[in-house]
Amino acid sequence: MTTPPTGTVEPLTGPVAFHAEGPVWSPAWGGLRFVDMLAGDLLTVGADGAVDRLHVGDVAAFVRPRARGGYVVGLERGLGLAERVDEPPRALPPLWEDPAVRLNEGGCDTAGNLYAGSMAYEGTPGAARLYRVTPSLEVSVVVPDATVSNGIDLSPDGTLAYYDDTHTHRTDVFTVQDGRLRDRRPWRDWGEGRPDGLTVDAAGNVWVAFYGDGVVRLSSPEGRTLAEVGLPGANTTACALGGPDGRDLFVTTSREGLEAPGEADGAVFRVRVEVPGKPVLPFGG
């Protein structure tokens, strides 16, 4: 049982991105990092509020710390690895060749495996995949027929993985067993809502950002609504918990597809919540 957020929504940045996505809080890079996906940039918010930008490629789909230091980033059709948090990555061989499909979102499990999802630029149904990349860089397909593979995060005990394929209008859950995702099943149907990025807090509650709705919603592990936070920007893309005590909820937004974007679109917002997040899970490779 938890309570709704106690703080008010405040801007953490101005509209610094065209399509902000994938916020991650990590001491490895000194705070909050997120991507300006279609610009191919990693953005890091410093302690003074300044935003540093690092260009990594045509696309920057997601970013996670590596257990050995540095970071892994999703590029257009594959992964990039960096030994230091402030240097450009070294691109690995592509996961596929089709230029009509790009990476979109990713996350890690407690065994250090990376799950990297894709989508077609045109949103073609069934054209996307969810890939599993082990610390030794072995690649397999977990979901072979996704459309817009999105937000993946684990329960606090590491036994469940929550996953959005935005096209399905629902959040699904996997059982995590022996370092693999098994038994995918529906967890919560959102009706006409378009679930995008998500994060799981230390109590096992699930925050989901809804693209086009300007809202993030908090649900209990049983799928009961606990709270809803409205954002100034319409295209809420993803959310993450962090900050010194883990109780800052960070929400990214996008200007993509908006005829007249405003100051809220492409900005990152912060709101204080009651239940803290979990430490981000690093990639073992």
C-alpha positions in Angstrom: 0.0 0.0 0.0 1.3 3.4 -0.9 0.0 7.0 -1.1 -0.3 9.5 -4.0 2.6 11.8 -4.7 2.9 14.6 -2.2 4.7 17.2 -4.3 3.8 19.4 -7.2 5.0 19.0 -10.8 8.0 21.3 -11.5 10.1 21.6 -14.6 13.6 20.2 -14.2 14.7 21.5 -17.7 13.3 23.7 -20.4 12.4 22.2 -23.8 15.9 20.9 -24.4 14.9 17.9 -26.6 12.8 17.1 -29.6 11.9 13.6 -28.4 13.1 13.1 -24.8 13.0 9.5 -23.6 14.5 7.0 -21.3 15.4 8.9 -18.1 17.8 7.0 -15.8 19.2 8.2 -12.5 22.6 6.8 -11.7 25.5 7.9 -9.5 27.7 6.7 -12.3 27.1 9.8 -14.2 26.2 12.1 -11.3 22.4 12.2 -11.5 19.9 12.1 -14.3 20.6 11.1 -17.9 18.1 10.8 -20.7 18.1 10.6 -24.5 17.0 13.0 -27.2 16.2 10.0 -29.3 15.9 11.2 -32.9 18.8 13.7 -32.5 21.1 10.8 -31.4 22.1 12.6 -28.2 22.6 11.7 -24.5 21.7 14.5 -22.1 22.9 14.7 -18.6 21.5 17.1 -16.0 24.2 18.5 -13.7 23.8 19.4 -10.0 23.5 23.1 -11.1 20.7 22.3 -13.5 22.8 22.7 -16.6 22.3 20.1 -19.3 25.3 18.6 -21.1 24.8 17.0 -24.5 26.8 14.1 -26.0 26.2 13.0 -29.6 26.4 9.2 -30.1 24.8 8.5 -33.5 21.8 9.0 -35.7 19.5 7.5 -32.9 20.0 7.3 -29.1 17.2 4.9 -28.0 18.1 4.3 -24.4 21.1 4.4 -22.0 22.1 2.3 -19.0 25.2 2.1 -16.9 27.6 -0.8 -17.3 28.6 -2.9 -14.3 32.3 -2.4 -15.2 31.9 1.4 -15.7 30.9 3.5 -18.6 27.5 3.0 -20.3 25.6 1.0 -23.0 23.4 3.0 -25.4 20.9 1.8 -28.0 21.8 3.2 -31.4 19.7 3.0 -34.5 20.1 -0.7 -35.2 22.4 -1.9 -32.5 24.3 -1.2 -29.3 27.2 1.1 -28.4 29.6 0.6 -25.5 31.6 3.3 -23.8 34.3 2.7 -21.1 33.7 6.2 -19.6 30.4 8.1 -19.0 31.7 11.2 -20.8 33.0 9.7 -24.1 31.3 8.6 -27.3 30.5 4.9 -27.6 32.0 2.2 -29.8 29.3 0.8 -32.0 28.8 -3.0 -32.0 27.7 -4.9 -35.1 24.0 -4.2 -36.0 21.3 -6.5 -34.6 19.5 -6.4 -38.0 20.0 -4.7 -41.4 16.5 -3.3 -42.3 16.8 0.5 -42.3 13.0 0.9 -41.8 13.4 -0.4 -38.1 15.2 1.3 -35.2 15.8 0.6 -31.6 13.3 2.2 -29.2 13.6 1.3 -25.5 15.6 -1.0 -23.2 16.4 -2.1 -19.7 18.3 -4.7 -17.7 17.7 -7.6 -15.3 19.5 -8.7 -12.2 21.7 -11.1 -14.1 23.1 -8.2 -16.2 21.2 -9.1 -19.4 20.0 -6.2 -21.5 16.6 -6.2 -23.1 16.5 -4.0 -26.2 13.2 -3.3 -28.1 12.6 -1.9 -31.5 9.9 -0.3 -33.7 9.5 0.5 -37.4 9.8 4.2 -38.3 6.3 3.9 -39.7 4.9 1.9 -36.8 4.3 -1.2 -38.9 2.4 -3.8 -36.8 4.6 -6.8 -36.0 7.8 -5.4 -37.4 9.5 -4.9 -34.1 11.4 -7.3 -31.8 12.4 -7.4 -28.1 16.0 -8.7 -28.0 17.9 -10.2 -25.1 21.7 -9.4 -25.0 23.7 -11.3 -22.5 26.9 -9.9 -20.8 28.9 -12.0 -23.3 26.9 -10.3 -26.1 24.9 -13.3 -27.1 21.7 -12.2 -28.8 18.3 -13.9 -28.8 14.7 -12.7 -29.6 12.3 -12.6 -26.7 9.3 -11.1 -28.4 9.3 -11.7 -32.2 6.2 -9.7 -33.3 6.1 -6.4 -31.3 5.0 -3.1 -32.8 6.3 -0.4 -30.5 8.5 -2.1 -27.9 8.6 0.0 -24.8 9.3 0.4 -21.1 10.7 -2.7 -19.4 11.6 -2.9 -15.7 11.7 -5.5 -12.9 10.0 -6.0 -9.6 12.1 -5.4 -6.5 12.8 -9.1 -6.1 13.8 -9.5 -9.7 11.1 -12.2 -10.4 8.8 -10.2 -12.6 9.4 -8.0 -15.7 6.8 -5.4 -16.8 6.7 -4.6 -20.5 4.8 -2.3 -22.8 4.1 -2.8 -26.5 2.3 0.5 -26.9 0.3 -0.8 -29.9 -1.5 -3.3 -27.6 -2.8 -0.6 -25.2 -1.8 -2.7 -22.2 1.1 -3.5 -19.9 2.2 -7.1 -19.8 4.3 -9.0 -17.2 6.8 -11.8 -17.6 8.2 -14.2 -15.1 12.0 -13.9 -14.8 13.5 -17.4 -14.4 17.1 -18.4 -14.9 18.0 -15.1 -16.5 15.2 -15.4 -19.1 11.8 -13.8 -19.6 9.0 -16.5 -19.6 5.2 -16.7 -19.6 4.2 -13.3 -21.0 0.7 -12.4 -19.9 -1.5 -9.3 -19.7 -1.1 -7.4 -16.4 -3.3 -4.3 -17.0 -5.4 -3.2 -20.0 -5.4 0.6 -20.5 -8.3 0.9 -22.9 -7.5 3.6 -25.5 -4.4 4.7 -23.5 -1.0 4.3 -25.1 1.5 3.1 -22.4 5.1 4.2 -23.1 8.0 4.0 -20.7 7.6 2.6 -17.2 9.4 2.1 -13.9 8.9 0.0 -10.8 9.3 1.4 -7.3 10.8 -0.2 -4.2 7.4 -1.5 -3.1 6.7 -3.1 -6.5 4.3 -0.5 -7.7 4.4 0.4 -11.4 4.6 3.9 -12.8 3.5 4.1 -16.5 3.8 7.2 -18.8 1.1 7.6 -21.4 2.0 9.1 -24.8 -0.5 11.7 -26.0 -2.3 11.9 -22.6 0.1 14.1 -20.6 -0.1 11.8 -17.6 1.7 9.1 -15.6 -0.2 6.6 -13.6 0.8 4.5 -10.5 -0.6 1.1 -10.0 -0.2 -1.5 -7.3 1.3 -4.9 -8.1 -2.3 -6.2 -8.3 -3.1 -3.6 -11.0 -5.1 -1.2 -8.8 -4.8 2.6 -9.5 -3.0 4.4 -6.7 -2.2 7.8 -8.2 -2.2 9.8 -11.3 0.0 12.8 -12.1 -0.9 15.2 -14.9 1.9 16.9 -16.8 1.9 20.1 -18.9 3.3 18.3 -21.9 0.9 16.2 -23.9 3.5 13.6 -25.1 4.7 12.0 -21.9 7.2 9.4 -23.0 8.9 7.8 -20.0 9.5 8.0 -16.2 12.2 7.1 -13.7 12.7 7.4 -10.0 15.9 8.8 -8.5 17.4 11.7 -6.7 19.4 11.6 -3.4 16.7 9.6 -1.6 15.1 7.9 -4.6 11.9 9.8 -4.3 12.1 12.1 -7.3 9.9 11.0 -10.2 11.4 12.2 -13.4 9.2 12.4 -16.5 10.3 13.0 -20.1 8.2 14.6 -22.8 8.3 15.0 -26.6 7.6 17.7 -29.3 7.2 15.0 -32.0 4.0 15.3 -34.0 2.9 18.6 -32.4 1.8 21.4 -34.7 2.5 24.1 -32.1 4.8 22.8 -29.4 5.0 24.8 -26.2 7.6 25.4 -23.5 6.5 22.1 -21.7 7.0 19.9 -24.8 10.5 18.4 -24.9 11.2 19.3 -21.2 11.8 17.0 -18.3 9.6 17.3 -15.2 10.1 16.3 -11.5 7.6 15.5 -8.8 8.2 14.2 -5.2 6.7 10.9 -4.3 6.3 8.8 -1.2 7.8 5.5 -2.2 11.4 5.6 -3.6 12.7 3.8 -6.6 15.2 1.0 -6.9 18.8 1.4 -7.9 19.1 1.1 -11.7 20.2 -2.3 -12.9 23.4 -2.2 -15.0 24.3 -4.1 -18.1 26.9 -6.8 -17.4 28.6 -6.5 -20.7 
